[in-house]
Amino acid sequence: MIIYPDIEVQDGKCVNLRRGVIEDPIVFDMTPLEAAKTFEAAGAEWLNITDLDGVLQGGRHNADQICEIIRTVDIPVQVGGGVRTMNTVEWWFEHGAERVILGTAAVKDRTLVRNACAHHPDKIVVSVDARNSMVVIEGWKVTTSFTALEVAKDLESSGVAALIYTDIDCDIEAPEASFAQTTELAVAVSIPVISSGTVKSLDDISTLRHLPNIAGAIVGRALFNGAVDLQDAIEIAAAPYEVPAFA
């Protein structure tokens, strides 16, 4: 299982959103580039970078900061946020992104997903965010009529490299939140699933490592607030799974 340190960029700053509210970010005391270099030094294999301004507005709003990271680090970077056209997909690949993430666009425009996957095999990732199992788009502001499982199953034949599944109930620490939704979706599809919104501690990484078809975990806030040490997280995620012996 791969740990993907998450860097969210808003107005050129490294931030995290309180309960997903884009108007009320936590601003961290380091630049996006400083965060990227810190994560790389700690042993990160990948970086996950989100242009938060692009999430709501579409387009590239923090491209300078993100491109600086891509040029500077020696590990692959997957980029999302505001990618809603083939032109934008192509732009990011031309500027060094290893993988491009489609979110809202993947739910609203399946043709874009198929075309992007056809032109860039194993390079397109789809992000599905769900609250109470229902997919939400436009920065969690619009609830669709689709369940996360319906969207995931519909994407199986599209050729996406991975599916990022954000369990919003876990992310905002809803009282009834659990790993059940993530487990149900991961078991039901053949696409490798990258879990998001679930890691608050190293114990959560241990849990995810034992779930079927979980290829990775995106970790942001827990790294920045010190709840999770990246080196420890990578070690746990990479440990071989040992089937318990029964007498």
C-alpha positions as a Python dict, from the first residue, in 0.01 Angstrom:
ca = {
    (1, 'M'): (0, 0, 0),
    (2, 'I'): (136, 341, -98),
    (3, 'I'): (105, 649, 122),
    (4, 'Y'): (27, 963, -80),
    (5, 'P'): (107, 1279, 118),
    (6, 'D'): (-158, 1533, 21),
    (7, 'I'): (-79, 1898, -49),
    (8, 'E'): (-381, 2122, -98),
    (9, 'V'): (-304, 2460, -254),
    (10, 'Q'): (-531, 2763, -225),
    (11, 'D'): (-423, 3115, -321),
    (12, 'G'): (-68, 2983, -350),
    (13, 'K'): (-68, 2864, 12),
    (14, 'C'): (-53, 2520, 168),
    (15, 'V'): (-389, 2465, 339),
    (16, 'N'): (-643, 2214, 465),
    (17, 'L'): (-1017, 2261, 480),
    (18, 'R'): (-1217, 2249, 800),
    (19, 'R'): (-1496, 1998, 736),
    (20, 'G'): (-1455, 2056, 364),
    (21, 'V'): (-1552, 2425, 382),
    (22, 'I'): (-1342, 2591, 115),
    (23, 'E'): (-1409, 2939, 258),
    (24, 'D'): (-1254, 2847, 595),
    (25, 'P'): (-911, 2692, 534),
    (26, 'I'): (-642, 2606, 786),
    (27, 'V'): (-330, 2775, 650),
    (28, 'F'): (-7, 2592, 731),
    (29, 'D'): (320, 2765, 811),
    (30, 'M'): (507, 2631, 511),
    (31, 'T'): (487, 2678, 138),
    (32, 'P'): (360, 2399, -88),
    (33, 'L'): (717, 2347, -212),
    (34, 'E'): (855, 2324, 141),
    (35, 'A'): (590, 2064, 223),
    (36, 'A'): (674, 1864, -89),
    (37, 'K'): (1046, 1864, -11),
    (38, 'T'): (978, 1763, 349),
    (39, 'F'): (763, 1469, 239),
    (40, 'E'): (1018, 1361, -20),
    (41, 'A'): (1297, 1369, 240),
    (42, 'A'): (1084, 1150, 468),
    (43, 'G'): (1063, 882, 200),
    (44, 'A'): (738, 955, 15),
    (45, 'E'): (698, 752, -305),
    (46, 'W'): (430, 980, -454),
    (47, 'L'): (271, 1319, -392),
    (48, 'N'): (-97, 1401, -432),
    (49, 'I'): (-156, 1770, -507),
    (50, 'T'): (-493, 1942, -529),
    (51, 'D'): (-561, 2288, -670),
    (52, 'L'): (-846, 2389, -439),
    (53, 'D'): (-926, 2705, -631),
    (54, 'G'): (-969, 2490, -938),
    (55, 'V'): (-1207, 2254, -756),
    (56, 'L'): (-1482, 2517, -749),
    (57, 'Q'): (-1388, 2735, -1044),
    (58, 'G'): (-1230, 2494, -1289),
    (59, 'G'): (-904, 2571, -1463),
    (60, 'R'): (-551, 2616, -1333),
    (61, 'H'): (-526, 2865, -1048),
    (62, 'N'): (-213, 2748, -865),
    (63, 'A'): (-20, 2606, -1159),
    (64, 'D'): (298, 2803, -1081),
    (65, 'Q'): (331, 2655, -733),
    (66, 'I'): (239, 2303, -848),
    (67, 'C'): (473, 2309, -1147),
    (68, 'E'): (754, 2427, -920),
    (69, 'I'): (698, 2117, -706),
    (70, 'I'): (695, 1887, -1010),
    (71, 'R'): (1023, 2038, -1134),
    (72, 'T'): (1191, 2021, -794),
    (73, 'V'): (1109, 1680, -648),
    (74, 'D'): (1233, 1349, -784),
    (75, 'I'): (917, 1151, -707),
    (76, 'P'): (603, 1126, -921),
    (77, 'V'): (319, 1370, -867),
    (78, 'Q'): (-51, 1323, -935),
    (79, 'V'): (-246, 1645, -980),
    (80, 'G'): (-616, 1723, -949),
    (81, 'G'): (-854, 2011, -899),
    (82, 'G'): (-1027, 2189, -1185),
    (83, 'V'): (-935, 1937, -1455),
    (84, 'R'): (-1247, 1941, -1672),
    (85, 'T'): (-1125, 1939, -2034),
    (86, 'M'): (-884, 1737, -2246),
    (87, 'N'): (-682, 2053, -2297),
    (88, 'T'): (-623, 2075, -1922),
    (89, 'V'): (-539, 1705, -1903),
    (90, 'E'): (-282, 1748, -2179),
    (91, 'W'): (-142, 2064, -2019),
    (92, 'W'): (-63, 1888, -1693),
    (93, 'F'): (107, 1597, -1866),
    (94, 'E'): (310, 1839, -2075),
    (95, 'H'): (420, 2009, -1753),
    (96, 'G'): (540, 1693, -1583),
    (97, 'A'): (247, 1544, -1394),
    (98, 'E'): (278, 1166, -1373),
    (99, 'R'): (-97, 1116, -1330),
    (100, 'V'): (-396, 1348, -1363),
    (101, 'I'): (-702, 1328, -1139),
    (102, 'L'): (-1055, 1385, -1267),
    (103, 'G'): (-1318, 1463, -1004),
    (104, 'T'): (-1636, 1655, -1082),
    (105, 'A'): (-1569, 1616, -1454),
    (106, 'A'): (-1555, 1238, -1424),
    (107, 'V'): (-1906, 1229, -1279),
    (108, 'K'): (-2054, 1477, -1528),
    (109, 'D'): (-1865, 1378, -1843),
    (110, 'R'): (-1784, 1008, -1884),
    (111, 'T'): (-1674, 1075, -2244),
    (112, 'L'): (-1389, 1286, -2107),
    (113, 'V'): (-1282, 998, -1884),
    (114, 'R'): (-1280, 750, -2172),
    (115, 'N'): (-1091, 986, -2403),
    (116, 'A'): (-836, 1076, -2138),
    (117, 'C'): (-775, 709, -2055),
    (118, 'A'): (-743, 622, -2424),
    (119, 'H'): (-481, 891, -2480),
    (120, 'H'): (-299, 830, -2150),
    (121, 'P'): (-329, 464, -2043),
    (122, 'D'): (-264, 401, -1673),
    (123, 'K'): (-222, 775, -1615),
    (124, 'I'): (-578, 887, -1531),
    (125, 'V'): (-717, 867, -1178),
    (126, 'V'): (-1080, 938, -1089),
    (127, 'S'): (-1172, 1090, -754),
    (128, 'V'): (-1512, 1002, -608),
    (129, 'D'): (-1628, 1187, -296),
    (130, 'A'): (-1929, 1055, -108),
    (131, 'R'): (-2141, 1164, 186),
    (132, 'N'): (-2383, 902, 322),
    (133, 'S'): (-2279, 689, 24),
    (134, 'M'): (-2404, 952, -227),
    (135, 'V'): (-2154, 1114, -460),
    (136, 'V'): (-2099, 1487, -416),
    (137, 'I'): (-1932, 1721, -664),
    (138, 'E'): (-1829, 2086, -700),
    (139, 'G'): (-1621, 2086, -383),
    (140, 'W'): (-1879, 1883, -184),
    (141, 'K'): (-2147, 2143, -247),
    (142, 'V'): (-2374, 1947, -484),
    (143, 'T'): (-2517, 1606, -401),
    (144, 'T'): (-2585, 1384, -701),
    (145, 'S'): (-2837, 1102, -737),
    (146, 'F'): (-2558, 845, -777),
    (147, 'T'): (-2407, 624, -512),
    (148, 'A'): (-2031, 591, -499),
    (149, 'L'): (-2062, 225, -588),
    (150, 'E'): (-2270, 303, -897),
    (151, 'V'): (-2013, 551, -1024),
    (152, 'A'): (-1723, 316, -947),
    (153, 'K'): (-1887, 23, -1127),
    (154, 'D'): (-1961, 244, -1428),
    (155, 'L'): (-1593, 337, -1447),
    (156, 'E'): (-1463, -19, -1446),
    (157, 'S'): (-1444, -47, -1823),
    (158, 'S'): (-1300, 301, -1878),
    (159, 'G'): (-938, 211, -1810),
    (160, 'V'): (-871, 440, -1514),
    (161, 'A'): (-549, 363, -1328),
    (162, 'A'): (-700, 405, -982),
    (163, 'L'): (-1004, 533, -797),
    (164, 'I'): (-962, 778, -510),
    (165, 'Y'): (-1255, 727, -275),
    (166, 'T'): (-1313, 999, -17),
    (167, 'D'): (-1545, 895, 262),
    (168, 'I'): (-1660, 1239, 376),
    (169, 'D'): (-1829, 1100, 687),
    (170, 'C'): (-1491, 968, 802),
    (171, 'D'): (-1313, 1285, 697),
    (172, 'I'): (-1539, 1511, 904),
    (173, 'E'): (-1551, 1255, 1186),
    (174, 'A'): (-1925, 1194, 1173),
    (175, 'P'): (-2042, 989, 1476),
    (176, 'E'): (-2144, 688, 1266),
    (177, 'A'): (-1839, 693, 1039),
    (178, 'S'): (-1648, 369, 984),
    (179, 'F'): (-1442, 189, 723),
    (180, 'A'): (-1751, 4, 603),
    (181, 'Q'): (-1821, 219, 297),
    (182, 'T'): (-1459, 209, 185),
    (183, 'T'): (-1450, -168, 232),
    (184, 'E'): (-1775, -222, 41),
    (185, 'L'): (-1659, -20, -256),
    (186, 'A'): (-1309, -168, -268),
    (187, 'V'): (-1443, -524, -263),
    (188, 'A'): (-1697, -455, -538),
    (189, 'V'): (-1462, -317, -806),
    (190, 'S'): (-1149, -433, -982),
    (191, 'I'): (-1002, -81, -1005),
    (192, 'P'): (-731, -24, -741),
    (193, 'V'): (-875, 197, -469),
    (194, 'I'): (-688, 478, -295),
    (195, 'S'): (-859, 568, 32),
    (196, 'S'): (-896, 933, 131),
    (197, 'G'): (-1043, 1094, 441),
    (198, 'T'): (-989, 787, 656),
    (199, 'V'): (-645, 834, 812),
    (200, 'K'): (-630, 1013, 1147),
    (201, 'S'): (-370, 789, 1309),
    (202, 'L'): (-122, 511, 1238),
    (203, 'D'): (-387, 262, 1351),
    (204, 'D'): (-602, 371, 1057),
    (205, 'I'): (-317, 289, 819),
    (206, 'S'): (-286, -54, 978),
    (207, 'T'): (-657, -108, 923),
    (208, 'L'): (-648, 2, 559),
    (209, 'R'): (-350, -221, 487),
    (210, 'H'): (-560, -525, 570),
    (211, 'L'): (-859, -427, 357),
    (212, 'P'): (-894, -592, 15),
    (213, 'N'): (-806, -392, -297),
    (214, 'I'): (-676, -86, -113),
    (215, 'A'): (-374, 25, -314),
    (216, 'G'): (-300, 341, -121),
    (217, 'A'): (-405, 607, 126),
    (218, 'I'): (-403, 984, 86),
    (219, 'V'): (-292, 1154, 406),
    (220, 'G'): (-289, 1529, 453),
    (221, 'R'): (-413, 1687, 773),
    (222, 'A'): (-273, 1412, 996),
    (223, 'L'): (76, 1471, 856),
    (224, 'F'): (61, 1847, 894),
    (225, 'N'): (-73, 1841, 1250),
    (226, 'G'): (175, 1577, 1361),
    (227, 'A'): (-76, 1303, 1437),
    (228, 'V'): (96, 1078, 1185),
    (229, 'D'): (469, 1054, 1115),
    (230, 'L'): (525, 990, 746),
    (231, 'Q'): (819, 756, 790),
    (232, 'D'): (621, 543, 1035),
    (233, 'A'): (319, 547, 803),
    (234, 'I'): (526, 429, 507),
    (235, 'E'): (681, 151, 714),
    (236, 'I'): (342, 25, 828),
    (237, 'A'): (193, 50, 481),
    (238, 'A'): (480, -146, 327),
    (239, 'A'): (488, -423, 585),
    (240, 'P'): (391, -765, 447),
    (241, 'Y'): (53, -893, 549),
    (242, 'E'): (82, -1200, 766),
    (243, 'V'): (-218, -1430, 787),
    (244, 'P'): (-277, -1509, 1155),
    (245, 'A'): (-205, -1869, 1253),
    (246, 'F'): (-484, -2062, 1421),
    (247, 'A'): (-427, -2350, 1657),
}
